[in-house]
Amino acid sequence: MRTIDGFRLRKLGNEYILVGESMELINFNKMITLNETAAFLWQKAEEQTAAHGVFTTAELCKALCAEYEVSPEQAMSDIDATLDEWKKAGVIAV
C-alpha cells in the first residue's frame, strides 16, 4: 500500500485532519478527521511510502506497538479498521 501524494496531515486544535493540497483532491463533503493514534499511523505510513514507495501493515504494527502499550493483535485490529476507512476515503492505494 501507499499513501496518495497530495494529502497532508494538519493539527487543528486537539484533532488532526487530512487535507488535500490540490484542487483535484479537495472534497469539502468528506473531511477526514483522525484521532491521535490514526495520525501517528498516517505519519508512519507517509514515512514508509517516502522511503520505500510503499508501507505494510507489519511495519505499522511494529511502530504502533513500540509507541503505545498495545498487543500486536489489538494493533492489527486497529490498523485494519483504520486502513479500511482510508481506502474508502481514497487517501491510500493498494
C-alpha positions as CSV (number, residue, x, y, z in Angstrom):
1,M,0.0,0.0,0.0
2,R,1.0,3.6,-0.3
3,T,-0.3,7.0,0.7
4,I,-1.7,9.2,-2.1
5,D,0.5,12.1,-2.8
6,G,-1.0,15.5,-2.1
7,F,-2.7,14.7,1.3
8,R,-1.1,16.4,4.3
9,L,-1.8,15.8,8.0
10,R,-2.7,19.0,9.9
11,K,-3.4,19.5,13.6
12,L,-6.4,21.6,14.3
13,G,-6.9,22.2,18.0
14,N,-6.9,18.8,19.6
15,E,-7.8,17.0,16.4
16,Y,-6.0,16.0,13.2
17,I,-7.3,16.3,9.7
18,L,-6.1,15.1,6.3
19,V,-6.1,18.0,3.8
20,G,-6.0,17.6,0.0
21,E,-3.5,20.2,-1.2
22,S,-4.6,20.3,-4.9
23,M,-8.0,21.2,-6.4
24,E,-8.4,17.6,-7.6
25,L,-8.1,16.2,-4.1
26,I,-10.3,18.7,-2.3
27,N,-13.8,17.4,-1.4
28,F,-15.5,19.5,1.2
29,N,-18.3,17.0,1.6
30,K,-15.8,14.5,3.0
31,M,-13.5,15.8,5.7
32,I,-11.1,13.2,7.0
33,T,-10.6,13.6,10.7
34,L,-8.1,11.4,12.7
35,N,-7.6,10.7,16.3
36,E,-4.1,10.8,17.8
37,T,-3.4,7.1,17.1
38,A,-4.6,7.3,13.4
39,A,-2.5,10.4,13.0
40,F,0.5,8.5,14.3
41,L,-0.2,5.7,11.8
42,W,-0.6,8.2,8.9
43,Q,2.8,9.7,9.7
44,K,4.4,6.3,9.8
45,A,2.7,5.3,6.5
46,E,3.9,8.5,4.9
47,E,7.4,8.0,6.1
48,Q,7.5,4.4,4.7
49,T,5.9,5.5,1.4
50,A,8.5,8.2,1.0
51,A,11.4,5.9,1.9
52,H,10.3,2.7,0.1
53,G,7.3,3.6,-2.2
54,V,5.0,1.5,-0.1
55,F,4.1,0.7,3.5
56,T,3.0,-2.5,5.1
57,T,0.7,-3.4,7.9
58,A,3.6,-5.2,9.6
59,E,5.6,-2.0,9.7
60,L,2.7,-0.1,11.1
61,C,2.0,-2.8,13.7
62,K,5.7,-2.7,14.8
63,A,5.6,1.1,15.1
64,L,2.3,1.2,17.0
65,C,3.4,-1.5,19.5
66,A,6.6,0.4,20.1
67,E,4.8,3.7,20.6
68,Y,1.8,2.6,22.7
69,E,1.3,-0.2,25.2
70,V,-0.8,-2.4,22.9
71,S,-0.6,-6.1,21.9
72,P,0.2,-7.0,18.3
73,E,-3.3,-8.5,17.9
74,Q,-5.0,-5.3,19.1
75,A,-2.7,-3.2,17.0
76,M,-3.5,-5.2,13.9
77,S,-7.2,-4.9,14.6
78,D,-7.0,-1.2,14.9
79,I,-4.7,-0.9,11.8
80,D,-7.1,-3.0,9.7
81,A,-10.1,-0.8,10.7
82,T,-8.1,2.4,10.0
83,L,-6.9,1.2,6.6
84,D,-10.4,0.3,5.6
85,E,-11.5,3.8,6.3
86,W,-8.6,5.3,4.4
87,K,-9.3,3.1,1.4
88,K,-12.9,4.2,1.3
89,A,-11.8,7.8,1.6
90,G,-9.3,7.4,-1.2
91,V,-6.2,8.5,0.7
92,I,-4.3,5.3,0.2
93,A,-3.8,3.0,-2.7
94,V,-3.5,-0.8,-2.5
